Amino acid sequence: MKQHTLLAVLLAASAAALSNARAGEAPVGYTDTPMLPGGKWHVHDPDRPQPRLVKPGAKFSDLAPAPSDAIVLFDGTNLDKWNGPKGKPTWKIEDGFAEVTPKSGSINTKDEFGDFQLHLEFATPAEVKGDSQERGNSGVIIHGRYEVQVLDSYQNRTYADGTVGGLYGQFPPRANVARKPGEWQTYDIIFEAPQWEEGKLVKPAQVTVILNGVVLHHKQALLGYVVHHDLAKYGRPYSGKGPIQLQDHNNPMRFRNIWIRPLGEYDQQ
Ligand code: MG
């Protein structure tokens, strides 16, 4: 009897040790979340198929310079076009890039945009730390409401709808085209704002996402405003304009060469 008790204690102790070891790792998904439309997958479902691996082409240029009519949001020298939570951002500027100062807060463009073409480049930390969503996490949060995920997805399993290039919590990217940690990667994002008539959504937001030269979403209608661990939905109607937000997710991510070309009413004169 005593031996059995001792065995039970030992088993419990080793199970606790195992769960403690795992407690340090970020979860690779959730099943206690609502189902997405289609009824097949939960939000952040760990069993949703992983995006297939595609190796992006070799870089033909280190930078994609802004066209003449673009609004340059960050040229590598200052964040004057951006606001942090307390005014001037405190992200570090160095060698032509801005680096997230962890826990200093996300930054937003001072200007608001409706429909647009956005280009930016990012690098996840060369020194790999953390797992799943805790590794090289940031995001391009359009209008402060729709997140195009930024993550170190190089040999880093996480839920499919949280992979780099994913529309967070909604649509996984068509492929995982992550470059290695520390390497510069390029985003080109074309966005069409949602429209409401008399408080009723008549056109959802649509987004086309190209990461490292590979199309991951094309005119994808978004389910709503980004949310973690829940089903996205459109909240209160707004003007259809908003800032570009770069997320501080507590990782020292780097950004450079950010420019935007407003579309729609601006180019139809
Ligand atoms: Mg993120």
Boltz pocket constraint, residues with backbone or C-beta under 6 A from the ligand:
constraints:
  - pocket:
      binder: B
      contacts: [[A, 137], [A, 138], [A, 139], [A, 147], [A, 149], [A, 150], [A, 247], [A, 249]]
      max_distance: 6.0
